[in-house]
Amino acid sequence: MRFLSKLDRRTVMRGGFSFGALSLLTGCDLTDNEPVQRVLWNMSFWNDRVQSWLFSANRLAPTYPESAVDRVFRYNAFYPEEQAPRLDPASYRLELSGSVGNKRPWTIERLYQLPQASQITRHVCVEGWSRIGKWSGCPLRIFLERVEADLTAKYVGFICADGYYTSIDMPTALHPQTIMAFTFADQVLPRKFGYPMKIRIPTKLGFKNPKFVVALSVTNNYPGGFWEDYGYNWFSGS
């Protein structure tokens, strides 16, 4: 993808505490020191394992009253807002693959007919800012059960219309607050926030909440992620 060549790896590394902290301690240029790179990746994998062990389906992200909602919600992506994808509701299909019993693609109309729940939660960005917003949509667990996904598989991966991709562990996918968001602030999800559907995961940092989702997979093979493949911590619980 053409935007990848424009990324400064050292800038991306700012997203991981372990990476930045160790660079200060060693004084190394992490992009040129392969032994240090290996240490950093091992630290990141260790962080993932610890966070997975601490994660609990019974531990919920804080929720807030309507009065706490930020009426001006910040746009954030690796491209300007005017370049956000324009997906045609008539032709949109959510494609399914991997360990899924029923791989029939889903139209927007079918998705909107799923049971839905609302949440007012805080979106926490790795860049250091946060906003409280209201999202509504189908709990991902209900959808995965509906399509006969293997709930014992390790990962759920997402591919987006803008070239973004990411993945989460199955326990996070089944968490009661993880939803397929179709609305924001009681309105159809705006284009800039991922129309027609984004995955809202309040227990994780913002970059783990993919927008413009066009494909979902269930797998035991590690799918990686856009920023994760550049060094961000994969689990990234908030």
C-alpha positions as CSV (number, residue, x, y, z in Angstrom):
1,M,0.0,0.0,0.0
2,R,1.4,3.4,-1.0
3,F,0.8,5.0,2.4
4,L,3.1,2.5,4.1
5,S,6.1,3.8,2.4
6,K,5.4,7.2,3.9
7,L,5.5,6.0,7.5
8,D,8.4,6.8,9.7
9,R,9.0,3.6,11.7
10,R,10.5,5.5,14.7
11,T,7.4,7.7,14.8
12,V,5.2,4.6,14.8
13,M,7.3,3.2,17.7
14,R,6.1,6.0,19.9
15,G,2.9,3.9,20.3
16,G,4.6,1.2,22.4
17,F,5.9,2.1,25.9
18,S,8.3,-0.8,25.9
19,F,9.8,0.2,22.6
20,G,10.3,3.9,23.6
21,A,11.5,3.1,27.1
22,L,14.2,0.7,26.0
23,S,15.4,3.0,23.2
24,L,16.0,5.7,25.9
25,L,17.9,3.2,28.1
26,T,20.1,1.9,25.3
27,G,20.6,5.0,23.2
28,C,20.2,2.8,20.2
29,D,18.7,3.5,16.8
30,L,16.1,0.7,17.0
31,T,15.6,0.5,13.3
32,D,19.3,-0.5,12.7
33,N,20.0,-2.7,15.7
34,E,18.6,-6.2,15.1
35,P,19.4,-7.7,18.5
36,V,17.5,-4.9,20.2
37,Q,14.7,-5.4,17.7
38,R,14.4,-9.0,18.8
39,V,14.4,-8.0,22.5
40,L,11.6,-5.5,21.8
41,W,9.4,-7.9,19.9
42,N,9.9,-10.5,22.7
43,M,8.8,-7.8,25.2
44,S,5.8,-7.0,23.2
45,F,4.8,-10.7,23.0
46,W,5.3,-11.0,26.7
47,N,3.0,-7.9,27.3
48,D,0.4,-9.6,25.1
49,R,0.4,-12.7,27.2
50,V,0.2,-10.8,30.5
51,Q,-2.7,-8.7,29.3
52,S,-4.5,-11.8,28.0
53,W,-4.1,-13.5,31.3
54,L,-5.5,-10.4,33.2
55,F,-8.4,-9.9,30.8
56,S,-11.8,-11.0,32.1
57,A,-15.2,-11.1,30.5
58,N,-16.6,-9.9,33.8
59,R,-14.5,-6.8,33.9
60,L,-16.4,-4.0,32.1
61,A,-15.1,-0.7,30.8
62,P,-16.6,2.3,32.6
63,T,-19.9,3.6,31.2
64,Y,-21.2,7.2,31.4
65,P,-24.4,9.2,31.5
66,E,-25.7,11.0,28.4
67,S,-24.6,14.3,29.9
68,A,-21.0,13.2,29.6
69,V,-21.0,12.5,25.9
70,D,-18.6,14.7,23.9
71,R,-20.8,16.5,21.3
72,V,-17.8,17.2,19.1
73,F,-16.1,13.9,18.6
74,R,-12.7,13.9,17.1
75,Y,-11.9,12.4,13.7
76,N,-8.8,10.2,13.5
77,A,-7.2,8.2,10.7
78,F,-4.0,7.9,8.7
79,Y,-5.6,10.1,6.0
80,P,-7.6,13.3,5.8
81,E,-11.3,13.1,6.5
82,E,-12.2,13.9,2.9
83,Q,-10.4,10.7,1.8
84,A,-12.6,8.5,3.9
85,P,-14.2,5.6,1.9
86,R,-17.7,6.1,0.5
87,L,-19.4,2.7,0.7
88,D,-22.5,2.1,-1.3
89,P,-25.3,0.7,0.9
90,A,-26.8,-1.1,-2.0
91,S,-23.7,-3.0,-2.9
92,Y,-22.1,-3.4,0.5
93,R,-21.5,-6.9,1.7
94,L,-19.7,-8.2,4.8
95,E,-17.7,-11.1,3.7
96,L,-17.0,-14.0,6.1
97,S,-14.1,-16.5,6.1
98,G,-12.3,-19.0,8.2
99,S,-13.9,-21.1,10.9
100,V,-17.4,-19.9,10.2
101,G,-20.3,-22.4,9.5
102,N,-22.4,-20.0,7.5
103,K,-20.3,-17.9,5.2
104,R,-23.2,-16.2,3.4
105,P,-22.3,-12.4,3.0
106,W,-24.3,-9.9,5.0
107,T,-26.0,-6.9,3.5
108,I,-26.5,-3.7,5.5
109,E,-30.2,-4.5,5.8
110,R,-29.6,-7.9,7.4
111,L,-27.0,-6.4,9.8
112,Y,-29.5,-3.8,10.9
113,Q,-32.0,-6.5,11.7
114,L,-29.7,-8.0,14.4
115,P,-30.4,-7.5,18.1
116,Q,-28.8,-4.3,19.2
117,A,-27.4,-2.7,22.4
118,S,-26.2,0.8,23.2
119,Q,-23.2,1.9,25.2
120,I,-21.7,5.3,26.3
121,T,-18.0,4.6,26.7
122,R,-14.7,6.3,26.4
123,H,-12.6,6.0,23.2
124,V,-8.9,6.1,24.3
125,C,-6.4,6.9,21.6
126,V,-2.8,5.7,21.7
127,E,-1.8,9.3,20.8
128,G,-2.9,10.4,24.3
129,W,-6.4,11.9,23.8
130,S,-9.8,10.4,24.6
131,R,-13.5,11.2,24.0
132,I,-16.8,9.8,25.4
133,G,-19.3,8.8,22.8
134,K,-22.5,6.8,22.4
135,W,-22.5,3.8,20.0
136,S,-25.2,1.2,19.3
137,G,-25.1,-2.1,17.4
138,C,-25.1,-5.8,17.7
139,P,-22.9,-7.5,20.3
140,L,-20.2,-9.3,18.3
141,R,-20.8,-12.5,20.3
142,I,-24.4,-12.6,19.0
143,F,-23.2,-12.2,15.4
144,L,-20.5,-14.9,15.8
145,E,-23.1,-17.3,17.2
146,R,-25.5,-16.5,14.4
147,V,-23.0,-17.4,11.7
148,E,-21.9,-20.5,13.5
149,A,-18.3,-19.3,14.2
150,D,-15.9,-21.5,16.1
151,L,-15.9,-19.8,19.4
152,T,-12.9,-21.8,20.6
153,A,-10.7,-20.3,17.8
154,K,-8.0,-17.9,18.9
155,Y,-8.6,-14.9,16.7
156,V,-11.1,-12.7,14.9
157,G,-9.7,-10.6,12.1
158,F,-11.1,-7.6,10.3
159,I,-10.3,-6.1,6.9
160,C,-11.5,-2.5,6.1
161,A,-12.4,-0.7,2.9
162,D,-9.6,1.8,3.5
163,G,-6.8,-0.8,3.5
164,Y,-6.7,-1.0,7.3
165,Y,-6.8,-4.4,9.1
166,T,-6.5,-5.6,12.6
167,S,-7.4,-8.6,14.8
168,I,-8.4,-9.4,18.3
169,D,-8.4,-12.4,20.6
170,M,-11.6,-14.5,20.9
171,P,-12.3,-13.6,24.5
172,T,-12.3,-9.9,23.6
173,A,-14.6,-10.7,20.6
174,L,-17.0,-12.4,23.1
175,H,-16.8,-9.6,25.7
176,P,-20.3,-8.2,26.3
177,Q,-19.2,-4.6,25.4
178,T,-17.6,-5.5,22.1
179,I,-20.2,-4.5,19.4
180,M,-20.7,-4.1,15.7
181,A,-21.6,-0.4,15.8
182,F,-24.1,0.8,13.3
183,T,-25.0,4.2,14.9
184,F,-23.2,7.0,16.6
185,A,-25.0,9.5,18.9
186,D,-28.3,7.9,17.9
187,Q,-27.7,8.5,14.2
188,V,-26.6,6.2,11.4
189,L,-22.8,5.9,11.7
190,P,-21.3,8.8,9.9
191,R,-18.9,8.2,7.0
192,K,-16.0,9.7,8.9
193,F,-16.5,7.2,11.7
194,G,-16.7,4.1,9.6
195,Y,-20.1,3.8,7.8
196,P,-21.7,1.4,7.6
197,M,-20.1,-0.5,10.5
198,K,-17.2,-0.3,12.9
199,I,-16.1,-2.6,15.6
200,R,-16.4,-0.8,19.0
201,I,-14.2,-2.3,21.7
202,P,-14.1,-0.1,24.8
203,T,-11.7,-2.4,26.6
204,K,-9.0,-1.7,24.0
205,L,-7.1,1.3,22.6
206,G,-8.7,3.1,19.7
207,F,-6.6,1.7,16.9
208,K,-8.1,-1.8,17.7
209,N,-11.5,-0.4,16.8
210,P,-11.6,-0.9,13.0
211,K,-13.9,1.2,10.7
212,F,-15.4,0.5,7.3
213,V,-15.3,-3.2,8.0
214,V,-15.9,-5.3,4.9
215,A,-14.6,-8.7,5.9
216,L,-14.4,-10.8,9.1
217,S,-12.5,-14.0,9.6
218,V,-12.2,-16.5,12.5
219,T,-8.9,-18.3,12.7
220,N,-6.3,-20.0,14.8
221,N,-3.5,-18.4,12.6
222,Y,-2.3,-15.0,13.9
223,P,-3.7,-12.4,11.6
224,G,-1.5,-9.4,12.7
225,G,-2.7,-5.9,12.2
226,F,-1.8,-2.6,10.4
227,W,-0.1,-0.8,13.3
228,E,0.7,-4.0,15.1
229,D,2.9,-5.1,12.2
230,Y,4.8,-1.8,12.7
231,G,5.5,-2.6,16.4
232,Y,2.4,-1.6,18.3
233,N,1.4,-4.0,21.1
234,W,-1.1,-6.4,19.7
235,F,-3.4,-6.9,22.7
236,S,-3.5,-3.1,23.5
237,G,-6.0,-3.1,26.3
238,S,-7.0,0.4,27.4
